[in-house]
Amino acid sequence: MGPMGQEAGIFVDLQDTPMFKQTVDEGQASAKKLKDRCAGLLAGAKKYRDALAAMSEAQQSFAAALHDFGCGGDEESLLIGSAVMSQFVKAFRELSYAYSFVQDCVDKDVIEVLQHTWLDEHMTALREDSKKYERRCAEHEAARLKHLSLKKVTRREVLEKSHADLAAARQANDEARYELARHLNTVEVTKRHAFLTMVVGVVYQHLAFFRQGATLLGRIEGPYSDAMAIVEVLRKEGAAKQRALDDMIRASREAAAAREAIIARGAATAAGSNDATDGSNNTAAASSSSAGGIALPAVIGASTGGFDSPMAAAAAAAAAAGPFGSSSPLGAGVLQNAPAPS
C-alpha cells in the first residue's frame, strides 16, 4: 500500500524479497506479451496507413482523369455534361483530402506512439532496467559474501572499506530495484488508458471523415438529382432516335427486297420468251430437214439410170450434197450440175 492507503500499482512492497522478485517476473512476462501485441498492432497500422495513402492518391488520380474526360470547355465536354461533372470532381478531391487527414492521424497517433513511446522507450527502458537490476544484485551478493568472509582479526581499515563497499552495493541494488519497479508499474498503469486514448483519437478522426463525407453528399445531392433528371430525358430522346433509325433501316430493307423481287420477275419473263423462241426455231428446222430427206431420193431416183446400181447412185448423191446437206442450195446445185454418165 502507498501513502494514505492507496495501492502502489502492482507492487505490495519494494523490499528485496522473493515476493518482489516474483512480481518482477510476472511484470516482465506481461510486458513481453504487451510488446508482441504492440508489434502486431504496429504492423496492421502501417498497412492501414499505406492503404489510406494509396486510396487518397487513387482518388486524386480518378478525379484528375474525370476532369480531363468531361470537364473541358469544348463542345464534346458540354454534350456529356461538364457543368454537373465538375461538381462531382470537386467532391472526389475533397474526399481524397479527408483520406489524407485519416492517414496522418493513424501515422502520428498510432504508429509513432507504438513505435517510439512503447517499443523504443518503455520496452527498451524496461529491458535495460532488468539487466541493470540483475547486475546490481550480483554485485551486492558478491560484496556481501566478501564482507562475510573477512575474519575478526582483519585490520580495521580493511573492515571499514569492505563495509563501505557493501553499503554502496546495497544502495546501488536498491536504486536499480526501485527503477525497475517504477518502469514496470508505469507500463502496467499506463497501458490501461494510453491505448484506449490512442484508439479513441483514430475513431474521432474517422467520425470527422464521415461527417465531411455527409456534408459533401448533402452539397452534391441537388446536382445529383438534377443530373439524374437530365439523364432520364436524354435516355428517352436517345431511345426515340434509335427507334427512328431502326424504322429507317427496316424501310430501306423492305424497299431493297421489293426491288430485287421486281428484277427477279423480269428475268424470269425474259427467260420464258427466249425458251419459246428457241422451241419454234427447232421445230422449223426439223420440218425442213424432213422435207429435204424426201425430195432427195426422188432426184436420185430420176438419175439412177446412169449408175450401175441403186447403192452407187445413193453414194453419189451423198457426195454431191457434202457437208451442206441435200436441203442446202449448194448441195442441190451440185446434184443438178452433175454430168450424166455416158
Secondary structure, DSSP 8 states (H G I E B T S, - for coil): --GGG---TT-S--SSSHHHHHHHHHHHHHHHHHHHHHHHHHHHHHHHHHHHHHHHHHHHHHHHHHHHHH-SSSHHHHHTTHHHHHHHHHHHHHHHHHHHHHHHHIIIIIIHIIIIIIIIIIIHHHHHHHHHHHHHHHHHHHHHHHHHT--TTS-HHHHHHHHHHHHHHHHHHHHHHHHHHHHHHHHHHHHHHHHHHHHHHHHHHHHHHHHHHHHHHHHHHHHHHHHHHHHHHHHHHHHHHHHHHHHHHHHHHHHHHHHHHHHHHHHHHHHHHHHHHHHHHHHHHHHHHHHHHHHHHHHHHHTGGGSSSHHHHHHHHHHHHGGG-TTSHHHHHHHHH-----
